[in-house]
Amino acid sequence: MRTRMEQHLEKYNEPGNILLMTGDIDFLGVIREAKRLGFYVLLAYNEKKNVRSELK
C-alpha cells in the first residue's frame, strides 16, 4: 500500500516540480522516492544543528 506522501508525489509529478522538505533526516525514503519520480528535492535544515542545506 502506498503511503500518503508517495500518493501525493505521484499525483503532482510534473516536470520541474520542486519538493521542499524541512525537518529530520527521517525523510530519506520519501526523498529517494521523490527523486526517482523526477522531483528536485530541496533540503532545508537548521544550521545550528550542523546540517547544511542542499539541492539534490
N, C-alpha and C positions, 0 to 999 in steps of 0.2 A: 504494500500500500504506500502511495506517495505521501510525503509529508506536505503540510500546508505551504511551506516555503518552496518546495520543489514544484508544486502545482502553480504557485504564483510565478516562479521563474519561467515555466513553460508557457504560461498564458501571455506573459509580457516579453517573450523572446523575439524582439525585433532587432535588426542590425544596428549597432551603435548604442544599444542600451547600456546604461551605467547603473550599477547597483552600489549604493553607499552602505557600508557596513560599519557600525560602531559597536564597541563592546569588547568581549573576550575573544580569545583565540579559539573558543569552543565552536566557532562558526566555520572551522576549516572544511568540514564536509559540505556545507552549503556553498562555500566559496568555490571549492573544486567543481561542484555541480554547475554553478553559475558560469564558471569559465568554460566548462565542457559545452554548455549551451550557447556560448558565444558572447557572454557579457564581459564588459570591462568591469573589474571589481576594484573599488577604491576603499582601502582600509584606513580608517582614521582612529588612532589610539591616543591616549593621553601621554604626552612626553614625560610627565613626572614619573610615570611607571617605566621609563626607559624603553618604550616601544615606539618605533618610528612609523610614520605614515608612508604608504607605498601605493603606487598604481601598478596593478598586476595585469 
